[in-house]
Amino acid sequence: AIADSIPDTLDLDPFLGYFERTWVSGVSGRRARFPPETWNQTDRVDRGLNRTNNFCESFYRTFSDVVGNSNPTIYNFLSAVQMEQASTEGKMRRSRPTARGDSHLLGGRDVWRRTPACSG
């Protein structure tokens, strides 16, 4: 265990007890406040999923750059939305399965049947 590798001179027992009760096992038969399934990413890594929401932050940053500022005119905002829509449609066209039934861009998933027309 990690706790066994910590020198006794650091006296981390109070912290380790707090961590164990709050984040791992809970207290007196009650579930931990933040059990491992809420923060452990092993399952997501095993399934090849993102571990963070960096993809959302990346989209926001890119879209903000396209819009140009935090208070765009309605014209600039709608223009940026149209450019993003065109970009997304192009990516989806390139991701359509080929005659062999595979998709080089999105790992073979059929996004055409599972992507809503408008998502928020």
Legacy VTK file of the C-alpha trace (Angstrom):
# vtk DataFile Version 3.0
C-alpha trace
ASCII
DATASET POLYDATA
POINTS 120 float
0.000 0.000 0.000
1.109 3.563 -0.603
0.707 4.395 3.085
3.383 1.817 3.919
5.938 3.671 1.800
5.538 6.988 3.681
8.155 7.642 6.381
6.736 7.685 9.932
8.419 11.039 10.555
5.872 12.748 8.293
2.934 11.751 10.543
0.368 11.612 7.768
-1.981 9.308 9.693
-4.656 12.010 10.227
-4.641 12.882 6.530
-4.625 9.252 5.399
-7.534 8.512 7.745
-9.483 11.436 6.306
-8.701 10.317 2.754
-9.747 6.736 3.449
-13.044 7.785 5.098
-13.959 10.500 2.586
-12.671 9.142 -0.708
-12.486 5.351 -0.390
-14.424 3.366 2.198
-16.711 5.647 4.199
-17.529 5.520 7.923
-19.709 3.247 10.067
-21.325 1.402 7.181
-22.041 4.608 5.278
-20.711 4.978 1.801
-17.732 7.271 1.197
-18.715 10.827 0.327
-16.743 10.570 -2.933
-16.394 6.821 -3.631
-13.713 5.625 -6.068
-16.179 5.104 -8.917
-16.734 8.890 -9.007
-13.054 9.748 -9.440
-11.141 6.633 -10.494
-10.489 6.654 -14.236
-9.300 3.046 -14.709
-12.563 1.913 -16.322
-12.563 4.853 -18.747
-8.951 4.153 -19.735
-9.737 0.457 -20.248
-12.616 1.405 -22.575
-10.489 3.937 -24.505
-12.541 6.947 -23.344
-11.325 10.426 -22.429
-10.176 10.832 -18.848
-10.862 14.555 -18.755
-13.133 17.097 -20.346
-10.225 18.681 -22.211
-12.049 18.033 -25.491
-14.836 20.356 -24.283
-12.364 22.990 -23.173
-10.565 22.693 -26.506
-13.812 23.239 -28.404
-14.712 26.243 -26.243
-11.263 27.804 -26.718
-11.306 27.255 -30.489
-14.859 28.549 -30.828
-14.022 31.594 -28.684
-11.097 32.346 -30.994
-13.399 32.109 -34.030
-15.993 34.402 -32.415
-13.256 36.880 -31.605
-14.282 38.218 -28.196
-16.481 37.592 -25.184
-19.220 40.006 -26.343
-19.650 39.391 -30.079
-22.274 41.033 -32.213
-25.091 38.735 -33.275
-23.654 38.784 -36.809
-20.198 37.613 -35.625
-21.713 34.954 -33.380
-23.973 33.530 -36.115
-21.091 33.602 -38.577
-18.962 31.581 -36.127
-21.815 29.088 -35.613
-22.138 28.649 -39.378
-18.381 28.065 -39.752
-18.447 25.498 -36.944
-21.451 23.755 -38.513
-19.674 23.553 -41.877
-16.550 22.163 -40.196
-18.573 19.544 -38.303
-20.476 18.494 -41.415
-17.170 18.084 -43.271
-15.794 15.882 -40.497
-18.964 13.798 -40.523
-18.804 13.363 -44.312
-15.205 12.180 -44.018
-16.217 9.783 -41.245
-18.965 8.006 -43.232
-18.239 4.296 -43.439
-16.744 3.235 -46.749
-18.070 0.400 -48.901
-16.070 -1.953 -46.667
-18.053 -0.665 -43.693
-15.213 0.991 -41.797
-14.624 4.577 -40.761
-11.127 6.012 -40.603
-11.996 9.077 -38.531
-14.357 7.920 -35.797
-13.316 4.335 -35.174
-16.054 2.721 -37.245
-18.936 4.206 -35.252
-21.986 5.188 -37.243
-22.329 8.780 -36.051
-25.003 9.500 -38.652
-27.588 7.424 -36.830
-26.520 8.414 -33.300
-25.761 12.129 -33.609
-28.725 14.386 -32.854
-29.392 17.167 -35.353
-28.827 19.727 -32.627
-27.045 19.029 -29.348
-26.546 21.402 -26.491
LINES 1 121
120 0 1 2 3 4 5 6 7 8 9 10 11 12 13 14 15 16 17 18 19 20 21 22 23 24 25 26 27 28 29 30 31 32 33 34 35 36 37 38 39 40 41 42 43 44 45 46 47 48 49 50 51 52 53 54 55 56 57 58 59 60 61 62 63 64 65 66 67 68 69 70 71 72 73 74 75 76 77 78 79 80 81 82 83 84 85 86 87 88 89 90 91 92 93 94 95 96 97 98 99 100 101 102 103 104 105 106 107 108 109 110 111 112 113 114 115 116 117 118 119
